[in-house]
Amino acid sequence: MYLTKEVKEEIFKKHGGSAGNTGSTEGQIALFTHRINHLTGHLKNNQKDYNTERSLVRLVGKRRSLLDYLKKKDIEKYRILIKELNIRK
């Protein structure tokens, strides 16, 4: 499996402040980005997998709404996070 418990803890430790802080906006955005990158790689090999494509579109929408929330709440954290994760606006 691509997303093990250790990978999740490492993502939240790096972006969320601690491994137990799974509710932080930054940690959730980083986790969504990791999942989006995985699904994008899957779709490069399986172009006709429409269920995965739908899931990818939903994840991108969720991440976008979290990014919009973070932008309104703290613009500096937003700028740092999109630079770290290489997300383009």
Distance bins in CASP14 RR format, pairs under 12 A and 6 or more apart:
PFRMAT RR
TARGET T0000
AUTHOR 0000-0000-0000
RMODE 2
METHOD distances of the structure
MODEL  1
1 7 0 0 0 0 1 0 0 0 0 0 0
1 8 0 0 0 0 0 1 0 0 0 0 0
1 38 0 0 0 0 0 1 0 0 0 0 0
2 8 0 0 0 0 0 1 0 0 0 0 0
2 34 0 0 0 0 1 0 0 0 0 0 0
2 35 0 0 0 0 1 0 0 0 0 0 0
2 37 0 0 0 0 1 0 0 0 0 0 0
2 38 1 0 1 0 0 0 0 0 0 0 0
2 39 0 0 0 0 1 0 0 0 0 0 0
2 41 0 0 0 0 0 1 0 0 0 0 0
2 42 0 0 0 0 1 0 0 0 0 0 0
3 9 0 0 0 0 0 1 0 0 0 0 0
3 10 0 0 0 0 0 1 0 0 0 0 0
3 11 0 0 0 0 1 0 0 0 0 0 0
3 31 0 0 0 0 1 0 0 0 0 0 0
3 32 0 0 0 0 0 1 0 0 0 0 0
3 34 1 0 0 1 0 0 0 0 0 0 0
3 35 1 0 0 1 0 0 0 0 0 0 0
3 36 0 0 0 0 0 1 0 0 0 0 0
3 37 0 0 0 0 0 1 0 0 0 0 0
3 38 1 0 0 1 0 0 0 0 0 0 0
3 39 0 0 0 0 0 1 0 0 0 0 0
4 10 0 0 0 0 1 0 0 0 0 0 0
4 11 0 0 0 0 0 1 0 0 0 0 0
4 34 0 0 0 0 0 1 0 0 0 0 0
5 11 0 0 0 0 0 1 0 0 0 0 0
5 12 0 0 0 0 0 1 0 0 0 0 0
5 19 0 0 0 0 1 0 0 0 0 0 0
5 20 0 0 0 0 0 1 0 0 0 0 0
5 22 0 0 0 0 0 1 0 0 0 0 0
6 12 0 0 0 0 0 1 0 0 0 0 0
6 13 0 0 0 0 0 1 0 0 0 0 0
6 19 0 0 0 0 1 0 0 0 0 0 0
7 13 0 0 0 0 0 1 0 0 0 0 0
7 14 0 0 0 0 0 1 0 0 0 0 0
7 19 0 0 0 0 0 1 0 0 0 0 0
7 30 0 0 0 0 0 1 0 0 0 0 0
7 31 0 0 0 0 1 0 0 0 0 0 0
7 34 1 0 0 1 0 0 0 0 0 0 0
7 35 0 0 0 0 0 1 0 0 0 0 0
7 38 0 0 0 0 0 1 0 0 0 0 0
8 14 0 0 0 0 0 1 0 0 0 0 0
8 15 0 0 0 0 0 1 0 0 0 0 0
8 16 0 0 0 0 0 1 0 0 0 0 0
8 19 0 0 0 0 1 0 0 0 0 0 0
8 20 0 0 0 0 1 0 0 0 0 0 0
8 21 0 0 0 0 0 1 0 0 0 0 0
8 22 1 0 0 1 0 0 0 0 0 0 0
8 23 0 0 0 0 0 1 0 0 0 0 0
8 27 0 0 0 0 1 0 0 0 0 0 0
8 28 0 0 0 0 0 1 0 0 0 0 0
8 30 0 0 0 0 0 1 0 0 0 0 0
8 31 1 0 0 1 0 0 0 0 0 0 0
8 32 0 0 0 0 0 1 0 0 0 0 0
8 34 0 0 0 0 1 0 0 0 0 0 0
8 35 0 0 0 0 0 1 0 0 0 0 0
9 15 0 0 0 0 0 1 0 0 0 0 0
9 16 0 0 0 0 0 1 0 0 0 0 0
9 17 0 0 0 0 0 1 0 0 0 0 0
9 18 0 0 0 0 1 0 0 0 0 0 0
9 19 1 0 1 0 0 0 0 0 0 0 0
9 20 1 0 0 1 0 0 0 0 0 0 0
9 21 0 0 0 0 0 1 0 0 0 0 0
9 22 0 0 0 0 1 0 0 0 0 0 0
9 27 0 0 0 0 0 1 0 0 0 0 0
9 31 0 0 0 0 0 1 0 0 0 0 0
10 16 0 0 0 0 0 1 0 0 0 0 0
10 17 0 0 0 0 0 1 0 0 0 0 0
10 18 0 0 0 0 0 1 0 0 0 0 0
10 19 1 0 0 1 0 0 0 0 0 0 0
10 20 0 0 0 0 0 1 0 0 0 0 0
10 27 0 0 0 0 0 1 0 0 0 0 0
10 30 0 0 0 0 1 0 0 0 0 0 0
10 31 0 0 0 0 0 1 0 0 0 0 0
10 34 0 0 0 0 1 0 0 0 0 0 0
11 17 0 0 0 0 0 1 0 0 0 0 0
11 18 0 0 0 0 0 1 0 0 0 0 0
11 19 0 0 0 0 1 0 0 0 0 0 0
11 20 0 0 0 0 0 1 0 0 0 0 0
11 21 0 0 0 0 0 1 0 0 0 0 0
11 22 0 0 0 0 1 0 0 0 0 0 0
11 24 0 0 0 0 0 1 0 0 0 0 0
11 26 0 0 0 0 1 0 0 0 0 0 0
11 27 1 0 0 1 0 0 0 0 0 0 0
11 28 0 0 0 0 1 0 0 0 0 0 0
11 29 0 0 0 0 0 1 0 0 0 0 0
11 30 1 0 1 0 0 0 0 0 0 0 0
11 31 1 0 1 0 0 0 0 0 0 0 0
11 32 0 0 0 0 0 1 0 0 0 0 0
11 33 0 0 0 0 1 0 0 0 0 0 0
11 34 1 0 0 1 0 0 0 0 0 0 0
11 35 0 0 0 0 0 1 0 0 0 0 0
11 37 0 0 0 0 0 1 0 0 0 0 0
11 84 0 0 0 0 0 1 0 0 0 0 0
11 85 0 0 0 0 0 1 0 0 0 0 0
12 18 1 0 0 1 0 0 0 0 0 0 0
12 19 1 0 1 0 0 0 0 0 0 0 0
12 20 1 0 0 1 0 0 0 0 0 0 0
12 21 1 0 0 1 0 0 0 0 0 0 0
12 22 1 0 1 0 0 0 0 0 0 0 0
12 23 0 0 0 0 1 0 0 0 0 0 0
12 24 1 0 0 1 0 0 0 0 0 0 0
12 25 0 0 0 0 0 1 0 0 0 0 0
12 26 0 0 0 0 1 0 0 0 0 0 0
12 27 1 0 1 0 0 0 0 0 0 0 0
12 28 0 0 0 0 1 0 0 0 0 0 0
12 29 0 0 0 0 0 1 0 0 0 0 0
12 30 1 0 0 1 0 0 0 0 0 0 0
12 31 1 0 0 1 0 0 0 0 0 0 0
12 34 0 0 0 0 0 1 0 0 0 0 0
13 19 1 0 1 0 0 0 0 0 0 0 0
13 20 0 0 0 0 1 0 0 0 0 0 0
13 21 0 0 0 0 1 0 0 0 0 0 0
13 22 0 0 0 0 0 1 0 0 0 0 0
13 24 0 0 0 0 0 1 0 0 0 0 0
13 26 0 0 0 0 0 1 0 0 0 0 0
13 27 0 0 0 0 1 0 0 0 0 0 0
13 30 0 0 0 0 0 1 0 0 0 0 0
13 31 0 0 0 0 0 1 0 0 0 0 0
14 21 0 0 0 0 0 1 0 0 0 0 0
14 24 0 0 0 0 0 1 0 0 0 0 0
14 26 0 0 0 0 1 0 0 0 0 0 0
14 27 0 0 0 0 1 0 0 0 0 0 0
14 29 0 0 0 0 0 1 0 0 0 0 0
14 30 1 0 0 1 0 0 0 0 0 0 0
14 31 0 0 0 0 0 1 0 0 0 0 0
14 33 0 0 0 0 0 1 0 0 0 0 0
14 34 0 0 0 0 0 1 0 0 0 0 0
14 81 0 0 0 0 0 1 0 0 0 0 0
14 84 0 0 0 0 1 0 0 0 0 0 0
14 85 0 0 0 0 0 1 0 0 0 0 0
15 21 0 0 0 0 1 0 0 0 0 0 0
15 22 0 0 0 0 0 1 0 0 0 0 0
15 23 0 0 0 0 0 1 0 0 0 0 0
15 24 1 0 0 1 0 0 0 0 0 0 0
15 25 0 0 0 0 1 0 0 0 0 0 0
15 26 1 0 1 0 0 0 0 0 0 0 0
15 27 1 0 1 0 0 0 0 0 0 0 0
15 28 0 0 0 0 1 0 0 0 0 0 0
15 29 1 0 0 1 0 0 0 0 0 0 0
15 30 1 1 0 0 0 0 0 0 0 0 0
15 31 0 0 0 0 1 0 0 0 0 0 0
15 32 0 0 0 0 0 1 0 0 0 0 0
15 33 0 0 0 0 1 0 0 0 0 0 0
15 34 0 0 0 0 0 1 0 0 0 0 0
15 66 0 0 0 0 0 1 0 0 0 0 0
15 70 0 0 0 0 0 1 0 0 0 0 0
15 77 0 0 0 0 0 1 0 0 0 0 0
15 80 0 0 0 0 1 0 0 0 0 0 0
15 81 1 0 0 1 0 0 0 0 0 0 0
15 82 0 0 0 0 0 1 0 0 0 0 0
15 84 1 0 0 1 0 0 0 0 0 0 0
15 85 0 0 0 0 1 0 0 0 0 0 0
16 22 0 0 0 0 1 0 0 0 0 0 0
16 23 1 0 0 1 0 0 0 0 0 0 0
16 24 1 0 1 0 0 0 0 0 0 0 0
16 25 0 0 0 0 1 0 0 0 0 0 0
16 26 1 0 1 0 0 0 0 0 0 0 0
16 27 1 0 1 0 0 0 0 0 0 0 0
16 28 0 0 0 0 1 0 0 0 0 0 0
16 29 0 0 0 0 1 0 0 0 0 0 0
16 30 1 0 0 1 0 0 0 0 0 0 0
16 31 0 0 0 0 1 0 0 0 0 0 0
16 70 0 0 0 0 0 1 0 0 0 0 0
16 77 0 0 0 0 0 1 0 0 0 0 0
16 81 0 0 0 0 0 1 0 0 0 0 0
16 84 0 0 0 0 0 1 0 0 0 0 0
17 23 0 0 0 0 0 1 0 0 0 0 0
17 24 1 0 0 1 0 0 0 0 0 0 0
17 25 0 0 0 0 0 1 0 0 0 0 0
17 26 0 0 0 0 1 0 0 0 0 0 0
17 27 0 0 0 0 1 0 0 0 0 0 0
17 30 0 0 0 0 0 1 0 0 0 0 0
17 77 0 0 0 0 0 1 0 0 0 0 0
18 24 0 0 0 0 1 0 0 0 0 0 0
18 26 0 0 0 0 0 1 0 0 0 0 0
18 27 0 0 0 0 0 1 0 0 0 0 0
19 27 0 0 0 0 0 1 0 0 0 0 0
20 27 0 0 0 0 0 1 0 0 0 0 0
21 27 1 0 0 1 0 0 0 0 0 0 0
21 28 0 0 0 0 0 1 0 0 0 0 0
21 30 0 0 0 0 0 1 0 0 0 0 0
21 31 0 0 0 0 0 1 0 0 0 0 0
22 28 1 0 0 1 0 0 0 0 0 0 0
22 30 0 0 0 0 0 1 0 0 0 0 0
22 31 0 0 0 0 1 0 0 0 0 0 0
23 29 0 0 0 0 0 1 0 0 0 0 0
23 30 0 0 0 0 0 1 0 0 0 0 0
23 31 0 0 0 0 1 0 0 0 0 0 0
23 66 0 0 0 0 0 1 0 0 0 0 0
24 30 0 0 0 0 1 0 0 0 0 0 0
24 31 0 0 0 0 0 1 0 0 0 0 0
24 66 0 0 0 0 0 1 0 0 0 0 0
24 69 0 0 0 0 0 1 0 0 0 0 0
24 70 0 0 0 0 1 0 0 0 0 0 0
24 73 0 0 0 0 0 1 0 0 0 0 0
24 74 0 0 0 0 0 1 0 0 0 0 0
24 77 0 0 0 0 0 1 0 0 0 0 0
24 81 0 0 0 0 0 1 0 0 0 0 0
25 31 0 0 0 0 0 1 0 0 0 0 0
25 32 0 0 0 0 0 1 0 0 0 0 0
25 62 0 0 0 0 0 1 0 0 0 0 0
25 63 0 0 0 0 0 1 0 0 0 0 0
25 65 0 0 0 0 0 1 0 0 0 0 0
25 66 1 0 1 0 0 0 0 0 0 0 0
25 67 0 0 0 0 1 0 0 0 0 0 0
25 68 0 0 0 0 0 1 0 0 0 0 0
25 69 1 0 0 1 0 0 0 0 0 0 0
25 70 1 0 1 0 0 0 0 0 0 0 0
25 71 0 0 0 0 0 1 0 0 0 0 0
25 72 0 0 0 0 0 1 0 0 0 0 0
25 73 1 0 0 1 0 0 0 0 0 0 0
25 74 0 0 0 0 1 0 0 0 0 0 0
25 77 0 0 0 0 1 0 0 0 0 0 0
25 78 0 0 0 0 1 0 0 0 0 0 0
25 81 0 0 0 0 1 0 0 0 0 0 0
26 32 0 0 0 0 0 1 0 0 0 0 0
26 33 0 0 0 0 0 1 0 0 0 0 0
26 63 0 0 0 0 0 1 0 0 0 0 0
26 66 0 0 0 0 1 0 0 0 0 0 0
26 67 0 0 0 0 0 1 0 0 0 0 0
26 69 0 0 0 0 0 1 0 0 0 0 0
26 70 1 0 0 1 0 0 0 0 0 0 0
26 73 0 0 0 0 0 1 0 0 0 0 0
26 74 0 0 0 0 1 0 0 0 0 0 0
26 76 0 0 0 0 0 1 0 0 0 0 0
26 77 1 0 0 1 0 0 0 0 0 0 0
26 78 0 0 0 0 1 0 0 0 0 0 0
26 79 0 0 0 0 0 1 0 0 0 0 0
26 80 0 0 0 0 1 0 0 0 0 0 0
26 81 1 0 1 0 0 0 0 0 0 0 0
26 82 0 0 0 0 0 1 0 0 0 0 0
26 84 0 0 0 0 1 0 0 0 0 0 0
26 85 0 0 0 0 1 0 0 0 0 0 0
26 87 0 0 0 0 0 1 0 0 0 0 0
27 33 0 0 0 0 1 0 0 0 0 0 0
27 34 0 0 0 0 1 0 0 0 0 0 0
27 63 0 0 0 0 0 1 0 0 0 0 0
27 66 0 0 0 0 1 0 0 0 0 0 0
27 67 0 0 0 0 0 1 0 0 0 0 0
27 70 0 0 0 0 0 1 0 0 0 0 0
27 77 0 0 0 0 0 1 0 0 0 0 0
27 81 0 0 0 0 1 0 0 0 0 0 0
27 84 0 0 0 0 0 1 0 0 0 0 0
27 85 0 0 0 0 0 1 0 0 0 0 0
28 34 0 0 0 0 0 1 0 0 0 0 0
28 35 0 0 0 0 0 1 0 0 0 0 0
28 59 0 0 0 0 0 1 0 0 0 0 0
28 62 0 0 0 0 1 0 0 0 0 0 0
28 63 0 0 0 0 1 0 0 0 0 0 0
28 65 0 0 0 0 0 1 0 0 0 0 0
28 66 1 0 1 0 0 0 0 0 0 0 0
28 67 0 0 0 0 0 1 0 0 0 0 0
28 69 0 0 0 0 0 1 0 0 0 0 0
28 70 0 0 0 0 1 0 0 0 0 0 0
28 81 0 0 0 0 0 1 0 0 0 0 0
28 85 0 0 0 0 0 1 0 0 0 0 0
29 35 0 0 0 0 0 1 0 0 0 0 0
29 36 0 0 0 0 0 1 0 0 0 0 0
29 59 0 0 0 0 0 1 0 0 0 0 0
29 60 0 0 0 0 0 1 0 0 0 0 0
29 61 0 0 0 0 0 1 0 0 0 0 0
29 62 0 0 0 0 1 0 0 0 0 0 0
29 63 1 0 1 0 0 0 0 0 0 0 0
29 64 0 0 0 0 1 0 0 0 0 0 0
29 65 0 0 0 0 0 1 0 0 0 0 0
29 66 1 0 1 0 0 0 0 0 0 0 0
29 67 1 0 0 1 0 0 0 0 0 0 0
29 68 0 0 0 0 0 1 0 0 0 0 0
29 69 0 0 0 0 1 0 0 0 0 0 0
29 70 1 0 0 1 0 0 0 0 0 0 0
29 71 0 0 0 0 0 1 0 0 0 0 0
29 77 0 0 0 0 0 1 0 0 0 0 0
29 78 0 0 0 0 1 0 0 0 0 0 0
29 80 0 0 0 0 0 1 0 0 0 0 0
29 81 1 0 0 1 0 0 0 0 0 0 0
29 82 0 0 0 0 1 0 0 0 0 0 0
29 84 0 0 0 0 0 1 0 0 0 0 0
29 85 1 0 0 1 0 0 0 0 0 0 0
29 87 0 0 0 0 1 0 0 0 0 0 0
30 36 0 0 0 0 0 1 0 0 0 0 0
30 37 0 0 0 0 0 1 0 0 0 0 0
30 63 0 0 0 0 1 0 0 0 0 0 0
30 66 0 0 0 0 0 1 0 0 0 0 0
30 67 0 0 0 0 0 1 0 0 0 0 0
30 70 0 0 0 0 0 1 0 0 0 0 0
30 80 0 0 0 0 0 1 0 0 0 0 0
30 81 1 0 0 1 0 0 0 0 0 0 0
30 82 0 0 0 0 0 1 0 0 0 0 0
30 84 0 0 0 0 1 0 0 0 0 0 0
30 85 1 0 0 1 0 0 0 0 0 0 0
30 86 0 0 0 0 0 1 0 0 0 0 0
30 87 0 0 0 0 1 0 0 0 0 0 0
31 37 0 0 0 0 0 1 0 0 0 0 0
31 38 0 0 0 0 0 1 0 0 0 0 0
31 59 0 0 0 0 1 0 0 0 0 0 0
31 62 0 0 0 0 0 1 0 0 0 0 0
31 63 0 0 0 0 1 0 0 0 0 0 0
31 66 0 0 0 0 0 1 0 0 0 0 0
31 85 0 0 0 0 0 1 0 0 0 0 0
32 38 0 0 0 0 0 1 0 0 0 0 0
32 39 0 0 0 0 0 1 0 0 0 0 0
32 55 0 0 0 0 0 1 0 0 0 0 0
32 56 0 0 0 0 0 1 0 0 0 0 0
32 58 0 0 0 0 0 1 0 0 0 0 0
32 59 1 0 1 0 0 0 0 0 0 0 0
32 60 0 0 0 0 1 0 0 0 0 0 0
32 61 0 0 0 0 1 0 0 0 0 0 0
32 62 1 0 0 1 0 0 0 0 0 0 0
32 63 1 0 1 0 0 0 0 0 0 0 0
32 64 0 0 0 0 1 0 0 0 0 0 0
32 65 0 0 0 0 0 1 0 0 0 0 0
32 66 1 0 0 1 0 0 0 0 0 0 0
32 67 0 0 0 0 1 0 0 0 0 0 0
32 81 0 0 0 0 0 1 0 0 0 0 0
32 85 0 0 0 0 1 0 0 0 0 0 0
32 87 0 0 0 0 0 1 0 0 0 0 0
33 39 0 0 0 0 0 1 0 0 0 0 0
33 40 0 0 0 0 0 1 0 0 0 0 0
33 59 0 0 0 0 1 0 0 0 0 0 0
33 60 0 0 0 0 1 0 0 0 0 0 0
33 62 0 0 0 0 0 1 0 0 0 0 0
33 63 1 0 0 1 0 0 0 0 0 0 0
33 64 0 0 0 0 0 1 0 0 0 0 0
33 66 0 0 0 0 0 1 0 0 0 0 0
33 67 0 0 0 0 1 0 0 0 0 0 0
33 81 0 0 0 0 1 0 0 0 0 0 0
33 82 0 0 0 0 1 0 0 0 0 0 0
33 84 0 0 0 0 1 0 0 0 0 0 0
33 85 1 0 1 0 0 0 0 0 0 0 0
33 86 0 0 0 0 1 0 0 0 0 0 0
33 87 1 0 0 1 0 0 0 0 0 0 0
33 88 0 0 0 0 0 1 0 0 0 0 0
34 40 0 0 0 0 0 1 0 0 0 0 0
34 59 0 0 0 0 0 1 0 0 0 0 0
34 63 0 0 0 0 0 1 0 0 0 0 0
34 85 0 0 0 0 1 0 0 0 0 0 0
34 87 0 0 0 0 0 1 0 0 0 0 0
35 41 0 0 0 0 0 1 0 0 0 0 0
35 42 0 0 0 0 0 1 0 0 0 0 0
35 52 0 0 0 0 0 1 0 0 0 0 0
35 55 0 0 0 0 1 0 0 0 0 0 0
35 56 0 0 0 0 1 0 0 0 0 0 0
35 58 0 0 0 0 0 1 0 0 0 0 0
35 59 1 0 1 0 0 0 0 0 0 0 0
35 60 0 0 0 0 0 1 0 0 0 0 0
35 62 0 0 0 0 1 0 0 0 0 0 0
35 63 0 0 0 0 1 0 0 0 0 0 0
36 42 0 0 0 0 0 1 0 0 0 0 0
36 43 0 0 0 0 0 1 0 0 0 0 0
36 52 0 0 0 0 0 1 0 0 0 0 0
36 53 0 0 0 0 0 1 0 0 0 0 0
36 55 0 0 0 0 1 0 0 0 0 0 0
36 56 1 0 0 1 0 0 0 0 0 0 0
36 57 0 0 0 0 0 1 0 0 0 0 0
36 58 0 0 0 0 0 1 0 0 0 0 0
36 59 1 0 1 0 0 0 0 0 0 0 0
36 60 1 0 0 1 0 0 0 0 0 0 0
36 61 0 0 0 0 1 0 0 0 0 0 0
36 62 0 0 0 0 1 0 0 0 0 0 0
36 63 1 0 0 1 0 0 0 0 0 0 0
36 64 0 0 0 0 0 1 0 0 0 0 0
36 85 0 0 0 0 1 0 0 0 0 0 0
36 86 0 0 0 0 0 1 0 0 0 0 0
36 87 0 0 0 0 1 0 0 0 0 0 0
37 43 0 0 0 0 0 1 0 0 0 0 0
37 44 0 0 0 0 0 1 0 0 0 0 0
37 56 0 0 0 0 0 1 0 0 0 0 0
37 59 0 0 0 0 0 1 0 0 0 0 0
37 60 0 0 0 0 0 1 0 0 0 0 0
37 63 0 0 0 0 0 1 0 0 0 0 0
37 85 0 0 0 0 1 0 0 0 0 0 0
37 86 0 0 0 0 1 0 0 0 0 0 0
37 87 0 0 0 0 0 1 0 0 0 0 0
38 44 0 0 0 0 0 1 0 0 0 0 0
38 45 0 0 0 0 0 1 0 0 0 0 0
38 52 0 0 0 0 0 1 0 0 0 0 0
38 55 0 0 0 0 0 1 0 0 0 0 0
38 56 0 0 0 0 1 0 0 0 0 0 0
38 59 0 0 0 0 0 1 0 0 0 0 0
39 45 0 0 0 0 0 1 0 0 0 0 0
39 46 0 0 0 0 0 1 0 0 0 0 0
39 49 0 0 0 0 1 0 0 0 0 0 0
39 51 0 0 0 0 0 1 0 0 0 0 0
39 52 1 0 1 0 0 0 0 0 0 0 0
39 53 0 0 0 0 1 0 0 0 0 0 0
39 54 0 0 0 0 0 1 0 0 0 0 0
39 55 1 0 0 1 0 0 0 0 0 0 0
39 56 1 0 1 0 0 0 0 0 0 0 0
39 57 0 0 0 0 1 0 0 0 0 0 0
39 58 0 0 0 0 0 1 0 0 0 0 0
39 59 1 0 0 1 0 0 0 0 0 0 0
39 60 0 0 0 0 1 0 0 0 0 0 0
39 63 0 0 0 0 0 1 0 0 0 0 0
40 46 0 0 0 0 0 1 0 0 0 0 0
40 47 0 0 0 0 0 1 0 0 0 0 0
40 49 0 0 0 0 0 1 0 0 0 0 0
40 52 0 0 0 0 1 0 0 0 0 0 0
40 53 0 0 0 0 0 1 0 0 0 0 0
40 55 0 0 0 0 0 1 0 0 0 0 0
40 56 1 0 0 1 0 0 0 0 0 0 0
40 57 0 0 0 0 0 1 0 0 0 0 0
40 59 0 0 0 0 0 1 0 0 0 0 0
40 60 0 0 0 0 1 0 0 0 0 0 0
41 47 0 0 0 0 0 1 0 0 0 0 0
41 49 0 0 0 0 0 1 0 0 0 0 0
41 52 0 0 0 0 1 0 0 0 0 0 0
41 53 0 0 0 0 0 1 0 0 0 0 0
41 56 0 0 0 0 1 0 0 0 0 0 0
42 48 0 0 0 0 0 1 0 0 0 0 0
42 49 1 0 0 1 0 0 0 0 0 0 0
42 51 0 0 0 0 0 1 0 0 0 0 0
42 52 1 0 1 0 0 0 0 0 0 0 0
42 53 0 0 0 0 1 0 0 0 0 0 0
42 55 0 0 0 0 1 0 0 0 0 0 0
42 56 0 0 0 0 1 0 0 0 0 0 0
43 49 1 0 0 1 0 0 0 0 0 0 0
43 50 0 0 0 0 1 0 0 0 0 0 0
43 51 0 0 0 0 0 1 0 0 0 0 0
43 52 1 0 1 0 0 0 0 0 0 0 0
43 53 1 0 0 1 0 0 0 0 0 0 0
43 54 0 0 0 0 0 1 0 0 0 0 0
43 55 0 0 0 0 1 0 0 0 0 0 0
43 56 1 0 0 1 0 0 0 0 0 0 0
43 57 0 0 0 0 0 1 0 0 0 0 0
44 52 0 0 0 0 0 1 0 0 0 0 0
44 53 0 0 0 0 0 1 0 0 0 0 0
44 56 0 0 0 0 0 1 0 0 0 0 0
45 52 0 0 0 0 0 1 0 0 0 0 0
46 52 1 0 0 1 0 0 0 0 0 0 0
46 53 0 0 0 0 1 0 0 0 0 0 0
46 56 0 0 0 0 0 1 0 0 0 0 0
47 53 0 0 0 0 1 0 0 0 0 0 0
49 55 0 0 0 0 1 0 0 0 0 0 0
49 56 0 0 0 0 1 0 0 0 0 0 0
50 56 0 0 0 0 0 1 0 0 0 0 0
50 57 0 0 0 0 0 1 0 0 0 0 0
51 57 0 0 0 0 0 1 0 0 0 0 0
51 58 0 0 0 0 0 1 0 0 0 0 0
52 58 0 0 0 0 0 1 0 0 0 0 0
52 59 0 0 0 0 0 1 0 0 0 0 0
53 59 0 0 0 0 0 1 0 0 0 0 0
53 60 0 0 0 0 0 1 0 0 0 0 0
54 60 0 0 0 0 0 1 0 0 0 0 0
54 61 0 0 0 0 0 1 0 0 0 0 0
55 61 0 0 0 0 0 1 0 0 0 0 0
55 62 0 0 0 0 0 1 0 0 0 0 0
56 62 0 0 0 0 0 1 0 0 0 0 0
56 63 0 0 0 0 0 1 0 0 0 0 0
57 63 0 0 0 0 0 1 0 0 0 0 0
57 64 0 0 0 0 0 1 0 0 0 0 0
58 64 0 0 0 0 0 1 0 0 0 0 0
58 65 0 0 0 0 0 1 0 0 0 0 0
59 65 0 0 0 0 0 1 0 0 0 0 0
59 66 0 0 0 0 0 1 0 0 0 0 0
60 66 0 0 0 0 0 1 0 0 0 0 0
60 67 0 0 0 0 0 1 0 0 0 0 0
60 87 0 0 0 0 0 1 0 0 0 0 0
61 67 0 0 0 0 1 0 0 0 0 0 0
61 68 0 0 0 0 1 0 0 0 0 0 0
62 68 0 0 0 0 0 1 0 0 0 0 0
62 69 0 0 0 0 0 1 0 0 0 0 0
63 69 0 0 0 0 0 1 0 0 0 0 0
63 70 0 0 0 0 0 1 0 0 0 0 0
63 81 0 0 0 0 0 1 0 0 0 0 0
63 82 0 0 0 0 0 1 0 0 0 0 0
63 85 0 0 0 0 1 0 0 0 0 0 0
63 87 0 0 0 0 1 0 0 0 0 0 0
64 70 0 0 0 0 0 1 0 0 0 0 0
64 71 0 0 0 0 0 1 0 0 0 0 0
64 82 0 0 0 0 0 1 0 0 0 0 0
64 87 0 0 0 0 1 0 0 0 0 0 0
64 88 0 0 0 0 0 1 0 0 0 0 0
64 89 0 0 0 0 1 0 0 0 0 0 0
65 71 0 0 0 0 0 1 0 0 0 0 0
65 72 0 0 0 0 0 1 0 0 0 0 0
66 72 0 0 0 0 0 1 0 0 0 0 0
66 73 0 0 0 0 0 1 0 0 0 0 0
66 77 0 0 0 0 0 1 0 0 0 0 0
66 78 0 0 0 0 0 1 0 0 0 0 0
66 81 0 0 0 0 0 1 0 0 0 0 0
66 82 0 0 0 0 0 1 0 0 0 0 0
66 85 0 0 0 0 0 1 0 0 0 0 0
66 87 0 0 0 0 0 1 0 0 0 0 0
67 73 0 0 0 0 0 1 0 0 0 0 0
67 74 0 0 0 0 0 1 0 0 0 0 0
67 75 0 0 0 0 0 1 0 0 0 0 0
67 77 0 0 0 0 0 1 0 0 0 0 0
67 78 1 0 0 1 0 0 0 0 0 0 0
67 79 0 0 0 0 0 1 0 0 0 0 0
67 81 1 0 0 1 0 0 0 0 0 0 0
67 82 1 0 0 1 0 0 0 0 0 0 0
67 85 0 0 0 0 1 0 0 0 0 0 0
67 87 1 0 0 1 0 0 0 0 0 0 0
67 88 0 0 0 0 0 1 0 0 0 0 0
67 89 0 0 0 0 1 0 0 0 0 0 0
68 75 0 0 0 0 0 1 0 0 0 0 0
68 78 0 0 0 0 1 0 0 0 0 0 0
68 82 0 0 0 0 0 1 0 0 0 0 0
68 89 0 0 0 0 0 1 0 0 0 0 0
69 75 0 0 0 0 0 1 0 0 0 0 0
69 77 0 0 0 0 0 1 0 0 0 0 0
69 78 0 0 0 0 1 0 0 0 0 0 0
69 81 0 0 0 0 0 1 0 0 0 0 0
70 76 0 0 0 0 0 1 0 0 0 0 0
70 77 1 0 0 1 0 0 0 0 0 0 0
70 78 1 0 1 0 0 0 0 0 0 0 0
70 79 0 0 0 0 1 0 0 0 0 0 0
70 80 0 0 0 0 0 1 0 0 0 0 0
70 81 1 0 0 1 0 0 0 0 0 0 0
70 82 0 0 0 0 1 0 0 0 0 0 0
70 85 0 0 0 0 0 1 0 0 0 0 0
70 87 0 0 0 0 0 1 0 0 0 0 0
71 77 0 0 0 0 1 0 0 0 0 0 0
71 78 1 0 1 0 0 0 0 0 0 0 0
71 79 0 0 0 0 1 0 0 0 0 0 0
71 80 0 0 0 0 0 1 0 0 0 0 0
71 81 0 0 0 0 1 0 0 0 0 0 0
71 82 0 0 0 0 1 0 0 0 0 0 0
71 87 0 0 0 0 0 1 0 0 0 0 0
71 89 0 0 0 0 1 0 0 0 0 0 0
72 78 0 0 0 0 1 0 0 0 0 0 0
73 81 0 0 0 0 0 1 0 0 0 0 0
74 80 0 0 0 0 1 0 0 0 0 0 0
74 81 0 0 0 0 1 0 0 0 0 0 0
75 81 0 0 0 0 0 1 0 0 0 0 0
75 82 0 0 0 0 0 1 0 0 0 0 0
76 82 0 0 0 0 0 1 0 0 0 0 0
76 83 0 0 0 0 0 1 0 0 0 0 0
77 83 0 0 0 0 0 1 0 0 0 0 0
77 84 0 0 0 0 0 1 0 0 0 0 0
78 84 0 0 0 0 0 1 0 0 0 0 0
78 85 0 0 0 0 0 1 0 0 0 0 0
78 87 0 0 0 0 1 0 0 0 0 0 0
78 89 0 0 0 0 1 0 0 0 0 0 0
79 85 0 0 0 0 0 1 0 0 0 0 0
79 87 0 0 0 0 0 1 0 0 0 0 0
79 89 0 0 0 0 0 1 0 0 0 0 0
80 87 0 0 0 0 0 1 0 0 0 0 0
81 87 1 0 0 1 0 0 0 0 0 0 0
81 89 0 0 0 0 0 1 0 0 0 0 0
82 88 1 0 0 1 0 0 0 0 0 0 0
82 89 1 0 0 1 0 0 0 0 0 0 0
83 89 0 0 0 0 0 1 0 0 0 0 0
END
